Amino acid sequence: MDDTQKMLQAIVNGQSAIKQELLSKIDKVDKKLDGLDEKLDNVEENLTGRIDKVGKQLAYLEDDAPTREEYDNLEKKVDRIEHKATPTL
């Protein structure tokens, strides 16, 4: 081997080493991203569950709230009870 071939071989070996190093770092990043994807999926599931619970609670609360007519009737009943409870002088 002459000097030119030795230099070319050194360059090729250097590039091969750099490629292997980059591939190993890329693999590490891929593994970290996979872990983050799993964590994000868990967070999404937890948030979805919480939002569903809050939605159900809101729906039940809305069902328990009196309608306008019920509220008006309740006001009339309270007025009648107040008049009965207060003695007339």
MODELLER restraints for C-alpha pairs under 7 A, 6 or more apart:
rsr = mdl.restraints
at = mdl.atoms
